[in-house]
């Protein structure tokens, strides 16, 4: 046990604090020394040559498109569900709307034509919303679907009927008067998109 002599200018409190500081410093010194000794027993890893790949951290499709120098053709199984495989709930094709194409990371060629491929379903839904707002916003559901899903490829009247039935609206309801999220969800279900 160490005995501290009280100087004239040191109180009992000062002596106690001084003692605690010395104990803490001694403990840190012992811990550091132990670490140095133990580290001498740990083998030093052999340096290896690694190939460093740059990874895009930001979820910005514009950067991905620039990286790929435009839309890339992506191969797909012939029997794949195109909307699901492509994260494309609206089964959208390459568009004249730049914002829509900028959201895509590529295209796939299916028996029925070319479709956009998105990195995730959020971008697919965003693209569908842009199309509905910029192309079909002021038209009726009936007019919209006749153009969106033409009869040479689809059962257009059946498509309209499903939307009307699922949403509880009239074929004459304007797209801008619909709940856009519900309309997009309904279109994705009709197109066969599975989350």
BELNOR-V201330 format. One record per residue. N is the residue number from 0. RES is the residue in three letters. PSI is psi as a letter, one per 30 degrees, with the letter a starting at -180 (none if undefined). D_LAST is the distance of its C-alpha to the last C-alpha in Angstrom with 2 decimals. Layout:
n->[N	N]
res->[RES	RES]
psi->[PSI	PSI]
d_last->[D_LAST	D_LAST]
This chain:
n->[0	1	2	3	4	5	6	7	8	9	10	11	12	13	14	15	16	17	18	19	20	21	22	23	24	25	26	27	28	29	30	31	32	33	34	35	36	37	38	39	40	41	42	43	44	45	46	47	48	49	50	51	52	53	54	55	56	57	58	59	60	61	62	63	64	65	66	67	68	69	70	71	72	73	74	75	76	77	78	79	80	81	82	83	84	85	86	87	88	89	90	91	92	93	94	95	96	97	98	99	100	101	102	103	104	105	106	107	108	109	110	111	112	113	114	115	116	117	118	119	120	121	122	123	124	125	126	127	128	129	130	131	132	133	134	135	136	137	138	139	140	141	142	143	144	145	146	147	148	149	150	151	152	153	154	155	156	157	158	159	160	161	162	163	164	165	166	167	168	169	170	171	172	173	174	175	176	177	178	179	180	181	182	183	184	185	186	187	188	189	190	191	192	193	194]
res->[UNK	UNK	UNK	UNK	UNK	UNK	UNK	UNK	UNK	UNK	UNK	UNK	UNK	UNK	UNK	UNK	UNK	UNK	UNK	UNK	UNK	UNK	UNK	UNK	UNK	UNK	UNK	UNK	UNK	UNK	UNK	UNK	UNK	UNK	UNK	UNK	UNK	UNK	UNK	UNK	UNK	UNK	UNK	UNK	UNK	UNK	UNK	UNK	UNK	UNK	UNK	UNK	UNK	UNK	UNK	UNK	UNK	UNK	UNK	UNK	UNK	UNK	UNK	UNK	UNK	UNK	UNK	UNK	UNK	UNK	UNK	UNK	UNK	UNK	UNK	UNK	UNK	UNK	UNK	UNK	UNK	UNK	UNK	UNK	UNK	UNK	UNK	UNK	UNK	UNK	UNK	UNK	UNK	UNK	UNK	UNK	UNK	UNK	UNK	UNK	UNK	UNK	UNK	UNK	UNK	UNK	UNK	UNK	UNK	UNK	UNK	UNK	UNK	UNK	UNK	UNK	UNK	UNK	UNK	UNK	UNK	UNK	UNK	UNK	UNK	UNK	UNK	UNK	UNK	UNK	UNK	UNK	UNK	UNK	UNK	UNK	UNK	UNK	UNK	UNK	UNK	UNK	UNK	UNK	UNK	UNK	UNK	UNK	UNK	UNK	UNK	UNK	UNK	UNK	UNK	UNK	UNK	UNK	UNK	UNK	UNK	UNK	UNK	UNK	UNK	UNK	UNK	UNK	UNK	UNK	UNK	UNK	UNK	UNK	UNK	UNK	UNK	UNK	UNK	UNK	UNK	UNK	UNK	UNK	UNK	UNK	UNK	UNK	UNK	UNK	UNK	UNK	UNK	UNK	UNK]
psi->[k	k	k	k	k	j	l	e	g	k	l	e	e	e	e	e	e	e	e	e	e	e	e	e	e	e	e	e	e	e	e	e	e	e	e	e	e	e	f	f	f	k	k	k	k	k	k	l	k	k	j	k	k	k	k	j	e	k	h	j	e	e	e	e	e	e	e	g	h	a	k	k	k	k	k	k	k	e	g	l	j	e	e	e	e	g	h	i	f	g	h	k	l	k	l	f	j	e	e	e	e	f	f	l	f	a	l	k	j	l	e	g	a	k	l	k	k	l	e	l	f	e	e	e	e	e	e	e	e	e	e	e	e	f	e	f	e	g	l	l	e	e	e	e	e	e	e	e	i	l	f	f	f	l	i	e	e	e	e	e	e	e	e	e	e	e	f	h	l	l	f	f	k	k	e	f	g	l	j	e	e	e	e	e	e	e	e	e	e	e	f	g	k	k	none]
d_last->[71.80	72.34	74.75	74.39	77.56	77.21	78.48	80.11	77.14	74.39	73.36	72.00	68.54	68.85	69.93	66.97	64.42	66.19	66.01	62.26	61.51	63.56	61.70	58.27	59.42	60.91	57.64	55.67	58.28	58.03	54.19	54.41	57.11	55.14	52.10	54.36	55.98	52.74	51.13	54.02	52.89	49.28	49.07	48.18	45.14	45.99	44.63	42.22	41.19	37.57	35.68	34.08	30.92	30.04	26.52	24.92	24.08	23.20	19.73	21.48	20.41	23.97	25.36	23.11	24.15	27.74	27.48	26.34	28.90	26.68	23.74	23.54	22.88	20.17	20.51	17.89	18.30	19.73	17.58	14.19	11.51	12.50	9.90	7.13	10.10	11.39	8.68	10.49	8.97	12.67	13.81	16.46	19.53	21.91	23.45	26.90	25.41	25.85	23.40	20.52	21.71	22.35	18.72	17.93	18.87	19.82	19.65	19.19	21.62	20.37	22.87	22.21	22.71	21.37	17.93	17.01	14.98	13.65	13.63	10.39	8.07	10.84	13.37	11.71	11.74	15.20	16.44	15.53	17.36	20.27	20.62	20.68	23.19	25.38	25.55	24.93	25.77	29.18	28.48	27.69	24.45	26.50	27.83	24.54	22.78	25.97	25.61	21.83	21.47	25.11	26.67	27.58	23.92	22.43	23.65	24.04	25.72	23.06	20.35	22.56	23.19	19.57	19.16	22.54	21.88	18.50	19.86	23.44	25.06	27.58	27.12	29.63	27.67	27.43	24.10	25.58	26.26	22.67	20.26	18.44	15.22	15.24	16.22	13.42	10.83	13.08	13.41	9.75	9.84	13.18	12.24	9.87	6.64	3.80	0.00]
